[in-house]
Amino acid sequence: MAQIEVWSDIHQDFKKDAQGGLKKVINVDSVMTSIDNILRTKQGERVMLPSFATTLADLTFDPMSDNLMGNMAKEIKRSIEKWDDRVTVTGVQYFQDPDNNTVIIYLSFTIRGYSQTFNYKTGV
């Protein structure tokens, strides 16, 4: 049975579909794409909407600490809920990897109209 398209977005890799057009992602995959775009865009990068995205890039060279991680978690939750009203972030977990100057972020969230909790993982 075909899934009803409620939300759609262009596939992030700009892949082509069977007809040669840009492939779309729909519904939950569209929300995942939105979250990825919010987290990977620096404020000021988006023309005509310079306040879009997060200020995570401003924290890039701060020393790793629990305070920094708490600020990152708050910024992630604030940004996602501000820029995608379909999403309610229910948890942000982070794991520091100082040897690789990386923080792994695990999000749990709900999507309007769905009863389950979804997960998202990224490194910053």
C-alpha positions in Angstrom: 0.0 0.0 0.0 1.4 3.4 -0.9 2.1 5.8 1.8 0.1 9.0 1.9 2.4 12.0 1.4 1.8 14.6 4.1 5.2 16.3 4.0 8.0 16.2 1.4 11.4 17.6 0.8 14.2 17.1 -1.7 16.6 14.3 -1.0 19.7 15.8 0.6 22.1 14.0 -1.9 20.1 15.5 -4.8 19.6 12.0 -6.2 17.4 11.5 -9.2 14.2 9.6 -9.2 13.1 7.1 -11.9 11.7 9.9 -14.1 15.0 11.9 -13.9 13.7 14.5 -11.5 15.0 15.2 -8.0 14.1 12.4 -5.6 11.9 13.4 -2.7 11.7 12.2 0.8 8.3 12.1 2.5 6.8 12.2 5.9 9.2 10.9 8.6 12.2 11.0 6.2 11.2 14.6 5.4 11.3 15.5 9.1 14.7 13.8 9.5 16.0 15.9 6.6 14.7 19.0 8.2 16.4 18.2 11.5 19.7 17.5 9.7 19.4 20.8 7.8 18.8 22.7 11.0 21.8 21.2 12.8 24.2 21.4 9.9 23.4 25.0 8.9 25.2 27.9 10.6 23.2 31.0 11.4 23.8 33.5 8.6 24.3 30.9 5.9 20.8 30.9 4.6 20.0 33.9 2.2 16.8 35.8 3.1 16.6 33.9 6.5 19.8 34.6 8.3 18.5 33.6 11.7 17.7 30.1 10.5 19.6 27.1 12.1 21.7 26.9 15.2 24.5 28.7 16.9 26.4 25.4 17.4 29.3 26.7 15.2 29.9 29.4 17.7 30.7 26.8 20.3 33.1 24.8 18.1 36.4 25.9 19.7 35.1 26.1 23.3 36.8 23.6 25.7 34.8 20.5 26.2 33.0 20.6 29.5 29.7 19.6 31.0 28.6 23.2 30.8 29.4 23.3 27.1 27.5 20.0 26.5 24.5 21.4 28.4 24.5 24.6 26.3 24.7 22.5 23.1 21.8 20.3 24.2 19.7 23.4 25.0 20.6 25.0 21.6 19.7 21.9 19.7 16.3 21.6 21.4 15.6 25.3 21.0 16.6 25.4 17.3 14.8 22.3 16.2 11.5 23.2 17.9 11.8 26.8 16.6 12.4 25.8 13.0 10.3 22.7 12.7 6.9 22.9 14.4 6.2 19.3 13.6 8.8 18.1 16.2 8.9 18.1 19.9 12.4 17.1 21.3 11.9 14.7 24.2 15.6 14.1 24.9 19.1 15.1 24.0 22.0 12.9 25.0 25.6 13.6 24.1 28.9 11.6 24.3 32.2 13.4 24.2 35.0 12.0 22.1 37.8 14.5 23.0 40.5 12.5 21.1 38.6 13.2 17.9 37.3 16.6 18.9 33.8 15.3 18.4 30.5 15.2 20.2 28.0 12.5 19.3 24.4 13.7 19.7 21.5 11.4 20.2 18.0 13.0 19.9 14.7 11.5 20.7 11.6 13.3 19.6 8.0 13.0 18.6 6.4 14.1 15.4 3.0 15.7 15.3 0.5 13.1 14.1 2.6 10.0 15.0 2.4 8.1 18.3 5.9 6.8 18.5 9.2 8.3 19.5 11.9 8.7 16.9 15.7 8.9 17.2 18.4 10.8 15.4 22.1 10.6 15.7 24.8 13.0 14.5 28.3 14.1 15.3 29.3 17.7 15.7 
